[in-house]
Amino acid sequence: MASGCLSLISQNRSRVDAAVARLEDAFGRPHLHAGVGIRPFGRYLELRAGLDLRVLFLPEGGDLFLMCVGNHDEIRSYVKGNP
């Protein structure tokens, strides 16, 4: 895993928790995806947890697996190393 994907400070953890809660409410309802900040990123889905914080999920078999949390560059690096 990329170093930016390993740990979160408390403030970022709260932002990620809030974003994941929004994702749970919006997933499967495509018209809400844009408002929540979900977008495809390769085989993954990227969710904004703030201007500088992203959450990367892998959709598989109807489930979503959290893969990485980081800024845009860290997410991009993770996706590049895990296509």
Buried (B, 14 or more C-beta within 10 A) or exposed (E): EBEBBEEBEEEBEEBBEEBBEBBEEBBEEEEBBEEBBBEEBBEBBBBBBBEEBBBBBBEEEEEBEBBBBBBBEBBBBBBEEBE
